[in-house]
Amino acid sequence: MTETIELKRVGDGNLRAQVYQQIRLTIQHGELAPGQKLVDVDIAAQLGISRMPVRDALMQLVHEGYLVGTTRGFTLPTLTATDVADIFEVRRLLEPRAAAHAARTLDAAGLKTLAAALREAEAAAAAGDADRFFQANSAFRNCWLGAVENERLSQTIARFADHVLVVRLRTLSHQPTQAVVVAGMRAIYEAFVKRDAVAAYDCMTHFIQNAEERFMKLSPPLQHSSGEGESMSRRGKS
């Protein structure tokens, strides 16, 4: 029997949107394990609604790259080396620019939230609590992304960050890497406090480069996409 994720009962309104949001948050929080199947009829039965809005929500997540369809349900995609290199390339192109935007638009409340997330990440790293560290890192990212006024830019970045969720889970659970991540978060935070867009751009570029390097160091070799023989390191530096 396929294991079903736990979702809250949906209320009145757009059922597809409510199911979509819950499943997407489940993916973002790392609660859907690689290989775990989501079956529309099981989710519909759990929520007490018809199958169609669940099916529509799952298909939207497939369209956005969060899930892939199989003959037995929907699951997280298996990333190849080429996939990972491509995603990091997109992140290098978009996130520094977005961070520069955020440096100009973050308000006092946002900076306070970032400071709290940074302290939580430091405490989690000191305690060796990988789940807590992952949540703190996500809170930090979501906060500064929320300050980016270009909604299409922030949504695209959030989507690509979610696509490498397995990458983030693997690297953020490694304690030496947590120290590198915390240092990067602190540098980004300090650039935001100074409202220094150039420094924010540079710090984010360095942060993403470190993330890719740590992933390559910690991960077993990944399969390349069919017909492509270039290495992830070469693609990542293109």
Buried (B, 14 or more C-beta within 10 A) or exposed (E): EEEBBEBEEBEEEEBBBBBBEBBBEBBBEBEBEEEBBBBBEBBBEBBEBEBEBBBBBBBBBBEBBBBEEEEEBBBBBEBBBBBBBBBBBBBBEBBBBBBBBBBBBBEEEBBEBBBBBBEBBBEBBEEEBBEBBBBBBBBBBBBBBBBBEEEEBBEBBBBBBBBBBBBBBBBBBBEEBBEBBBEBBBBBBBBBEEBBBEBBBBBBBBBBBBBBBBBBEBBEEBEBBEEEEEBBEEBBEE
